[in-house]
């Protein structure tokens, strides 16, 4: 969507009206910024977090989340609601960052979040420049499809101080791209899940896994 991140005219019905779907803040409303967004639908978010829970992300209660292209902050806030200890929101839009911060306050999570207004690749490659304390156990990348170069994003993730062994990385991409490979980088990101939701695909990878995981390479075959 070429208009993502640009101002939109307010409408009587806000198509981006969101709520937290699970955890301590379940049912809490989340405001949307006055920009064009393609937010992760509630049913998709619920499916994603069911998988993350199955993979044990929230078992320790210490997971740190990096929500890139954060928009309203729905992914990071959902993670905190379900047991994450911290979320860092990154977005190039000041409007989005302000909204994500406001939503964190509304959910009572303001002491558990950090906001950074900057380009995704710059933050990934040099987090200390932005006062970010790496690493993270989960990184969510949900970009405006036509405004990014996926190969550059993936390279930035693989070279980032934000990832360590067993970090989970979510990448959202359009079905028109076909299917991302099962392995990305120099044998760095290994595919765990790759699920289609309408025209959207959600892939979850693990960075240099050190423990046995429920990998499903067959899901990374081309979609029909």
Secondary structure, DSSP 8 states (H G I E B T S, - for coil): -TTBTSB----SS-TT-EE--SSTTTT-EE---SBB-----HHHHHHHHHHHHHTTTTSSS--EEEEET-TT-HHHHHHHHTT-SEEEEEES-HHHHHHHHHHHHHTT-GGGEEEEES-HHHHHH-GGGGT-----SEEEE---GGGS-HHHHHHHHHT-TT--TT-EEEEEEEGGG----SEETTTTEEEEEEEEETTEEEEEEEES--S-----GGGGS---
